[in-house]
Amino acid sequence: MKFLSLGLVTFLATATATATAQADVDKPPHNQVVFEAKNGAVIVWSEEASTLRIPNADVAILEDCSNNFQTCLTDHRGFVFSYFRDCNEFDNSRLSYRPKIVAAIHNDLWMVFDAAPNYMFHYSIPKGVIGIYVGATPSFDFRHLRRSQHMRLDKFDALEYGLVSATTIAECKFK
């Protein structure tokens, strides 16, 4: 009976260690923000490495242009994001890159930047960026949505990468 108990304990210890190791592999590091599309493709925004990995594109090296007023990131090649650190701030003239609001529903904003028209960001106040839409082609321009009177966000589901990690980026605070 002692042999069976020792064997069972060894089995349980091994199974627990294997499950723990597998869970660690599946979780992204705490310094990465992960967005996933319905087809399983992912965008990984690494704060530590200052990089952005997007499917079918080169890894972008991001420059942090943030200050006390804003969270700001750019790769100087077609990707930018800039938004207020204070949720009550609305002076766009102080942002390095001014967002164009495509849609607003309660505390959710869908915005695009002139310097990055191939990307549309879903920003939830105060959570931060909870979704990134990537244009279907390199020349895709989300800015045309601002002029659309019959725009439907669900039309762009195939282009949406939704937040799947617990970590967020660019959250604002109510001061």
trRosetta pair geometry for C-beta under 8 A, 3 or more apart (Angstrom, degrees):
i j d omega theta_ij theta_ji phi_ij phi_ji
1 4 5.7 -53 -153 35 37 113
1 5 6.4 37 151 -18 67 105
2 5 5.7 -55 -148 38 34 112
2 6 6.2 33 154 -18 67 107
3 6 5.8 -55 -145 39 30 109
3 7 6.1 30 154 -19 65 108
4 7 5.6 -54 -145 38 29 112
4 8 6.2 30 155 -19 64 107
5 8 5.7 -53 -145 37 29 111
5 9 6.3 31 154 -19 64 105
6 9 5.7 -52 -146 37 31 111
6 10 6.3 33 153 -20 64 106
7 10 5.7 -53 -147 37 30 112
7 11 6.3 32 153 -20 64 106
8 11 5.6 -52 -147 36 31 113
8 12 6.3 29 156 -16 65 107
9 12 5.9 -55 -145 39 30 109
9 13 6.2 31 156 -20 65 108
10 13 5.8 -55 -145 37 28 111
10 14 6.3 27 156 -17 64 108
11 14 5.9 -59 -148 38 28 109
11 15 6.2 26 156 -17 66 109
12 15 5.7 -54 -141 39 30 110
12 16 6.1 30 158 -19 65 107
13 16 5.9 -55 -146 37 27 110
13 17 6.3 26 156 -18 63 108
14 17 5.8 -56 -146 38 29 110
14 18 6.2 28 155 -19 65 108
15 18 5.8 -55 -146 37 29 111
15 19 6.3 28 156 -17 65 108
16 19 5.8 -55 -145 38 30 109
16 20 6.2 30 156 -19 65 108
17 20 5.8 -55 -146 38 29 111
17 21 6.3 30 155 -19 64 107
18 21 5.8 -54 -146 37 30 110
18 22 6.3 29 154 -18 64 107
19 22 5.7 -54 -146 37 30 111
19 23 6.4 33 154 -21 64 105
20 23 5.7 -53 -148 34 31 111
20 24 6.6 33 153 -20 63 104
21 24 5.7 -54 -153 34 32 113
21 25 6.7 34 150 -21 64 103
22 25 5.6 -53 -152 32 36 113
22 26 6.5 31 153 -17 67 108
23 26 5.8 -58 -148 38 33 111
23 27 6.4 26 157 -18 67 108
24 27 6.1 -57 -143 36 30 105
28 32 4.5 -103 161 79 121 121
28 34 4.9 164 -26 -31 159 131
28 44 7.2 -170 -135 -130 140 109
28 165 5.3 -53 48 -105 130 126
28 167 7.8 -105 90 27 114 119
29 32 5.0 83 62 3 82 107
29 48 7.6 -44 115 10 138 137
30 167 6.1 130 -168 -61 55 137
31 46 6.5 47 122 -161 91 70
31 47 4.7 -117 -177 56 85 100
31 48 4.1 49 139 -27 150 108
31 167 7.5 -168 -110 -156 12 172
32 44 5.6 -15 -170 -168 120 97
32 45 6.7 144 -162 74 63 50
32 46 4.9 -24 -104 -101 88 68
32 47 7.0 -151 -83 9 35 79
32 48 7.7 -56 -58 17 72 99
32 165 6.7 -154 105 -103 75 168
32 167 6.9 118 79 61 37 142
33 44 7.5 149 75 -158 48 47
33 45 4.3 -16 60 62 99 108
33 47 7.3 75 -12 -35 95 98
33 129 7.6 77 153 78 153 109
33 163 7.2 -45 -178 -131 97 95
33 165 5.5 -158 -145 57 45 136
33 167 5.2 -118 -90 102 75 98
33 168 6.4 68 -122 -139 125 22
33 169 4.8 -85 -32 -27 163 111
34 42 5.8 -21 -164 -165 96 121
34 43 7.3 153 -156 79 47 55
34 44 5.5 -11 -104 -106 76 73
34 45 7.7 -157 -70 25 32 74
34 163 7.6 105 84 -154 52 53
34 164 5.2 -54 104 64 100 94
34 165 4.1 107 33 -35 89 113
35 42 6.6 145 77 -159 50 65
35 43 4.3 -5 58 54 105 103
35 44 8.0 -158 27 -70 69 33
35 45 7.5 48 -5 -9 102 105
35 131 6.8 125 -142 -132 125 41
35 132 5.3 73 130 25 175 104
35 161 3.7 77 137 139 113 107
35 162 6.1 169 -157 79 82 16
35 163 5.6 -42 -101 -85 78 42
35 164 6.6 138 -125 6 24 86
36 40 6.8 -25 -169 -145 107 29
36 41 7.2 153 -154 81 61 41
36 42 5.0 -28 -98 -99 74 81
36 43 7.9 -153 -70 22 33 68
36 161 6.1 150 61 -157 7 80
36 162 6.4 -35 61 60 65 71
36 164 4.6 21 6 -21 114 140
37 40 6.9 -33 73 36 79 21
37 41 4.5 8 35 57 121 90
37 42 7.4 -143 9 -74 77 35
37 158 7.7 39 -168 -173 118 42
37 159 8.0 -74 -122 -179 120 13
37 160 6.6 140 -121 88 77 49
37 161 4.9 -52 -60 -94 76 72
37 162 7.8 123 -95 10 32 72
38 157 6.8 29 -18 156 139 97
38 158 7.1 -74 38 -114 121 49
38 160 7.7 53 -18 71 94 88
39 158 7.9 41 -24 -150 113 76
41 55 4.4 -39 -165 -35 125 153
41 161 7.4 -83 98 -100 89 109
42 53 7.8 29 107 99 85 105
42 55 7.4 112 52 -45 40 103
42 161 7.2 113 -144 -149 37 122
42 164 7.8 -76 -122 33 106 133
43 52 7.0 -5 -176 -174 97 87
43 53 6.7 172 -155 86 48 61
43 54 5.2 4 -116 -104 95 70
43 55 7.5 -88 -74 -7 68 78
43 132 5.8 -53 53 62 164 138
43 134 7.4 159 -69 -42 133 131
43 161 4.8 72 6 148 117 166
44 51 7.9 17 104 103 91 94
44 52 7.4 170 86 -153 52 42
44 53 4.5 10 50 47 95 109
45 51 7.9 -172 -150 95 37 50
45 52 5.3 -2 -109 -110 70 82
45 169 5.9 -64 112 -28 146 156
46 49 4.1 10 118 42 133 101
46 50 7.0 -52 96 4 85 15
46 51 4.8 13 49 54 113 85
46 52 7.5 -156 23 -74 72 37
46 53 7.6 47 -11 -6 105 98
47 50 7.3 15 -173 -75 28 50
47 169 7.2 -177 -73 -104 109 112
50 61 6.3 40 116 -167 97 67
50 62 4.7 -138 177 63 78 85
50 63 7.5 51 180 -84 128 23
50 64 6.6 -95 -122 -33 117 98
51 59 5.3 -6 -168 175 121 107
51 60 6.5 145 -160 77 63 53
51 61 6.0 -35 -101 -104 76 48
51 62 6.4 -176 -94 4 18 93
52 59 7.1 157 74 -165 45 61
52 60 4.3 -12 56 58 99 108
52 62 5.7 83 -18 -48 102 117
52 75 6.9 -102 33 -54 121 130
52 79 6.4 -146 64 150 156 165
53 59 5.3 -24 -95 -112 76 86
53 60 7.9 -164 -71 23 31 74
54 57 4.4 8 81 46 102 127
54 60 7.2 27 4 -5 106 111
54 134 6.3 150 -162 -108 127 150
57 60 7.4 -5 133 -38 118 97
60 75 3.9 -60 -174 -98 114 156
60 77 6.8 -154 -127 56 105 115
60 79 5.5 21 -164 29 168 147
61 75 6.2 120 66 -133 48 94
62 73 4.8 -6 -172 -170 125 106
62 74 6.8 135 -152 68 73 23
62 75 5.5 -61 -95 -74 56 80
62 79 7.5 -74 -100 101 93 123
63 73 7.1 153 74 -155 48 54
63 74 5.4 -23 55 67 96 78
63 75 7.1 150 6 -99 81 31
63 76 6.8 41 7 -25 128 103
64 72 7.1 108 -174 82 50 69
64 73 6.1 -25 -106 -100 53 75
65 72 3.9 -66 82 111 88 120
65 73 6.9 176 24 -85 83 20
65 74 5.9 15 -4 12 128 106
65 82 7.5 -41 83 -95 113 108
65 96 5.2 13 127 -33 133 176
66 70 6.1 -143 -138 100 64 66
66 71 5.0 -13 -110 -132 117 41
66 72 4.8 171 -75 33 52 76
66 73 7.5 2 -43 -54 94 66
67 70 6.1 36 46 43 78 77
67 72 7.4 10 2 15 73 122
68 85 7.0 -99 166 32 41 152
69 84 7.0 -60 164 -133 68 67
69 85 6.4 179 162 17 19 107
69 86 7.7 -52 -149 8 54 101
69 89 7.4 175 -165 -169 82 169
69 94 5.6 -86 159 142 152 126
69 95 7.9 -143 125 -86 113 54
70 82 5.5 11 172 -169 135 88
70 83 6.5 156 -153 81 89 23
70 84 5.9 -58 -103 -101 73 33
70 85 6.1 -145 -95 -22 17 86
70 94 7.2 178 -37 121 121 91
70 95 5.5 127 -100 -120 153 73
70 96 6.6 -167 89 1 153 91
71 81 7.5 -20 115 120 92 98
71 82 7.1 176 88 -143 54 43
71 83 5.7 -9 54 59 94 76
71 84 8.0 8 15 87 79 11
71 85 6.2 118 -30 -76 82 81
71 169 7.4 168 164 162 149 78
71 170 4.1 -170 89 -120 151 81
72 80 7.8 -15 -166 -168 79 88
72 81 7.1 -179 -143 94 40 58
72 82 4.3 15 -111 -109 86 90
72 95 7.4 161 -88 -164 115 76
72 96 4.7 63 -139 30 150 132
72 97 6.9 139 -140 16 103 96
73 79 7.7 -33 121 130 94 97
73 80 7.0 168 91 -151 57 45
73 81 5.0 9 52 52 94 95
73 82 7.7 -170 26 -68 52 61
74 79 6.6 160 -149 95 49 66
74 80 4.4 1 -104 -106 93 82
74 81 7.7 -172 -69 25 60 54
74 96 7.7 -109 -29 121 129 134
74 97 7.2 137 -75 -34 118 138
74 115 7.4 -19 -127 124 120 140
75 78 7.1 -28 71 51 107 58
75 79 4.5 39 19 52 111 106
75 80 7.8 -131 21 -65 64 57
78 115 7.5 -163 -128 154 31 68
78 116 5.7 109 170 -116 50 71
78 118 6.3 15 172 28 115 123
79 116 5.3 68 -128 -118 27 129
79 119 6.4 65 -125 -15 74 149
80 96 7.9 -132 -167 107 122 103
80 97 4.6 143 149 -75 135 172
80 113 5.0 -103 81 102 108 158
80 115 4.6 35 8 90 144 118
80 116 4.5 -163 32 -23 79 124
81 97 7.3 -175 162 68 4 136
81 113 7.1 -150 -94 -21 39 143
81 116 7.5 -39 -55 37 60 160
81 119 8.0 -73 -68 115 93 142
81 121 6.3 97 -120 -65 110 154
81 129 7.1 -20 -159 -70 150 142
81 170 6.6 -95 142 -67 125 155
82 95 4.7 128 134 -176 126 107
82 96 5.0 -157 -109 55 150 85
82 97 4.0 146 8 51 131 87
82 98 7.5 -39 78 -63 127 23
82 99 7.0 -159 70 -41 80 89
82 113 7.2 97 24 -101 93 140
83 95 7.3 5 -96 -123 23 131
83 99 6.9 19 -87 -26 86 135
83 123 6.3 164 -102 -132 162 155
83 170 5.3 76 52 177 119 124
83 172 6.8 -98 133 -57 107 112
84 87 6.9 148 102 -90 117 23
84 89 4.1 -175 -149 71 144 117
84 90 7.6 -52 -45 -72 156 32
84 95 7.3 -79 -61 -81 70 108
84 172 5.5 35 99 -113 82 132
85 89 7.6 39 55 18 55 141
85 172 5.8 156 -177 -128 23 74
85 173 6.6 -4 160 23 74 90
86 89 4.2 88 79 -20 101 111
86 172 6.2 9 110 -170 6 106
86 173 6.5 -44 -111 68 48 73
86 174 7.7 78 -164 -125 66 25
86 175 5.0 -49 -131 8 106 121
87 125 5.3 114 -143 -164 113 111
87 126 5.0 -64 -76 -97 139 101
87 172 4.0 135 -69 118 74 123
87 173 6.3 -141 -12 85 97 19
87 174 4.9 -41 46 -78 125 65
87 175 7.8 158 32 1 77 72
88 174 6.3 80 -32 -138 101 69
88 175 6.6 -114 25 44 118 79
89 94 8.0 -70 173 59 127 132
89 172 7.9 -140 32 -154 99 135
91 94 5.0 46 111 5 107 111
92 95 5.5 -45 -161 16 54 117
92 98 4.7 68 172 -135 111 106
92 99 7.4 -120 -129 40 116 69
93 98 7.6 5 -87 -88 31 126
95 98 5.3 129 75 -87 119 58
95 99 7.4 -40 123 -5 166 76
97 113 4.9 18 159 -149 121 135
97 114 7.6 -154 -162 43 92 79
97 115 5.6 -89 -130 28 124 127
97 116 7.7 35 -178 6 151 106
98 113 7.3 141 76 -131 40 84
98 114 7.6 23 65 6 83 107
99 109 7.6 69 133 146 149 133
99 111 3.7 3 -176 180 127 137
99 112 7.0 121 -158 57 77 26
99 113 5.8 -61 -105 -79 58 78
99 121 7.7 -80 -125 49 129 118
100 111 6.3 147 68 -159 43 77
100 112 5.3 -30 61 68 99 78
100 113 7.0 159 10 -96 85 28
100 114 7.0 91 -23 -47 121 76
100 143 6.2 46 72 -126 155 87
100 146 5.7 -56 155 -72 119 143
101 104 5.7 0 179 -45 129 108
101 109 5.8 -74 -129 -158 100 106
101 110 7.3 97 -164 71 61 55
101 111 5.4 -41 -100 -98 50 89
101 146 7.7 102 84 -113 46 103
102 110 4.4 -62 65 105 107 100
102 111 6.3 -178 4 -98 86 28
102 112 5.8 62 -43 -4 117 102
102 120 6.3 -14 2 -146 153 124
102 142 6.7 -59 -77 157 147 104
102 145 4.6 22 -147 103 119 121
102 146 5.6 -99 -112 -75 64 69
102 151 7.3 -131 170 154 97 166
103 109 7.4 162 87 -156 55 43
103 110 4.3 24 47 36 91 117
103 145 7.7 -60 -30 145 95 121
103 151 6.8 -141 -67 101 118 133
103 153 6.3 -95 31 -62 164 118
104 108 7.0 163 -153 89 48 57
104 109 5.2 -7 -105 -106 82 71
104 110 7.5 -141 -65 22 45 70
105 108 5.0 -9 65 62 81 106
107 124 5.9 58 120 -165 96 68
107 125 4.2 -120 -170 56 97 91
107 126 7.8 -55 -176 -23 132 50
108 122 6.6 -10 -168 -172 103 88
108 123 7.2 153 -156 82 52 48
108 124 5.2 -20 -101 -102 77 75
108 125 7.6 -144 -71 12 30 76
109 121 8.0 19 104 101 88 87
109 122 7.5 160 84 -156 48 42
109 123 4.6 -14 63 62 98 99
109 124 7.8 -175 23 -78 68 31
109 125 7.3 59 -6 -28 105 99
110 120 5.9 17 179 167 93 113
110 121 7.2 169 -152 84 48 45
110 122 5.5 -17 -100 -100 76 67
110 123 7.7 173 -85 20 26 73
110 133 7.9 28 -155 0 108 131
110 153 6.6 -161 -62 -107 162 125
111 120 7.0 165 81 -160 29 69
111 121 5.3 -21 62 60 82 94
111 123 6.2 -5 15 5 114 120
112 116 7.3 -145 -171 91 70 78
112 117 6.1 50 171 -129 121 53
112 119 6.9 159 -131 91 78 56
112 120 4.8 -41 -77 -105 95 76
112 121 7.4 161 -81 14 43 74
112 142 4.2 -169 -97 94 147 116
112 143 5.4 -147 106 -76 140 64
112 145 7.3 118 -8 43 141 114
112 146 7.7 -120 42 -42 119 107
113 116 4.5 39 68 41 107 92
113 117 7.4 -120 81 -65 52 47
113 119 7.4 1 32 73 93 99
114 117 6.7 0 -149 -59 30 94
114 143 7.0 52 -101 -87 59 141
116 119 4.8 -22 149 37 111 110
117 135 7.7 37 122 -49 69 142
117 140 7.6 -162 125 108 88 55
117 141 4.2 -6 152 -135 130 75
117 142 5.8 -173 -176 33 65 72
117 143 5.0 -52 -131 -16 110 106
118 134 6.8 16 148 -160 88 62
118 135 4.0 -91 -155 11 75 128
118 138 6.6 -31 -109 -160 148 40
118 139 7.7 -116 -88 -157 109 4
118 140 5.4 93 -127 69 76 85
118 141 7.1 -46 -73 -87 54 43
118 142 7.3 124 -134 -9 10 96
119 132 6.2 -30 -159 -167 103 96
119 133 6.7 140 -162 76 49 63
119 134 6.2 -15 -104 -104 72 58
119 135 7.2 -88 -58 -15 38 88
119 142 7.1 -79 87 5 21 138
120 132 7.5 146 76 -163 48 47
120 133 4.0 -5 57 53 97 118
120 142 4.1 -172 -59 -157 110 165
120 145 7.4 22 -100 26 146 150
120 156 7.6 0 53 158 143 161
121 129 5.5 -64 -164 -127 113 105
121 131 7.1 143 -166 86 46 63
121 132 5.9 -17 -108 -107 65 67
121 133 7.6 -135 -62 21 23 79
122 129 7.1 101 73 -160 56 62
122 130 5.4 -68 104 70 101 79
122 131 3.3 18 39 55 125 108
122 132 7.4 -123 19 -58 81 29
122 133 7.3 89 -28 -24 94 95
122 160 7.6 29 -17 -141 134 109
123 128 6.8 -69 -146 175 79 28
123 129 5.7 -41 -99 -94 73 55
123 130 7.2 131 -124 14 22 80
123 170 7.3 -65 -126 106 110 124
124 127 4.2 7 89 45 106 117
124 128 7.0 -4 57 49 75 30
124 130 4.8 18 2 -5 117 132
125 172 6.2 -25 -136 48 82 120
126 171 5.6 62 152 -175 76 90
126 172 4.9 -111 -141 71 84 73
126 173 6.4 80 -164 -95 138 28
126 174 6.4 -97 -71 -29 145 85
127 130 5.9 28 109 -56 131 115
127 168 5.6 -131 168 -134 78 171
127 171 5.7 -78 166 -113 21 102
128 168 4.0 138 58 150 131 119
128 169 5.4 171 163 78 139 35
128 170 4.4 135 -148 75 100 66
128 171 3.6 -69 -48 -68 108 64
128 172 7.3 154 -80 -7 68 61
129 132 6.7 28 174 -60 120 89
129 163 7.3 145 117 -69 66 119
129 168 6.7 164 54 -172 62 89
129 169 5.3 -16 36 71 111 89
129 170 5.3 58 -16 46 97 120
130 162 6.9 -1 152 -157 76 72
130 163 4.5 -80 -154 -2 59 130
130 168 7.0 -28 -81 -127 70 117
131 160 5.7 -15 -171 -163 120 100
131 161 6.5 156 -158 80 65 52
131 162 5.0 -23 -103 -108 95 58
131 163 6.4 -94 -63 -18 54 82
132 160 7.6 143 79 -154 37 53
132 161 4.8 -14 63 59 85 107
133 142 6.7 111 94 -94 123 142
133 156 5.6 9 -139 154 138 130
133 159 4.7 49 -163 122 88 104
133 160 5.2 -32 -95 -93 81 62
133 161 7.4 179 -85 17 30 73
134 159 5.8 -151 60 -172 53 86
134 161 6.7 36 -8 -11 105 115
135 138 7.2 117 91 -114 122 11
135 139 7.6 -134 139 77 147 28
135 140 2.5 176 -169 73 125 131
135 141 7.2 32 -105 -36 145 24
135 142 6.7 -130 -75 -42 99 89
135 159 6.7 9 -106 -147 18 135
136 140 5.4 119 39 -71 65 146
136 158 7.7 33 -90 105 107 112
136 159 6.1 -84 -57 -90 78 114
137 140 4.9 130 54 -38 70 93
141 144 5.7 84 103 -14 98 99
142 145 5.5 -25 180 4 67 120
143 146 6.0 -28 -177 5 57 114
144 147 6.1 -58 -170 37 54 106
144 148 6.9 64 137 -38 74 102
145 148 5.2 -46 -151 16 46 122
145 151 5.3 81 -162 -119 89 142
148 151 3.9 101 100 -59 124 96
151 155 7.7 -119 -170 28 60 130
152 155 4.5 97 84 -20 95 105
153 156 6.0 -64 -169 37 50 105
154 157 5.7 4 -166 -42 56 107
156 159 4.8 -52 -175 44 86 113
156 160 6.1 100 125 -43 85 97
157 160 5.6 -56 -149 18 35 119
163 168 6.7 3 -144 -106 149 85
165 168 7.9 176 89 -66 91 46
168 171 5.4 77 100 -50 123 108
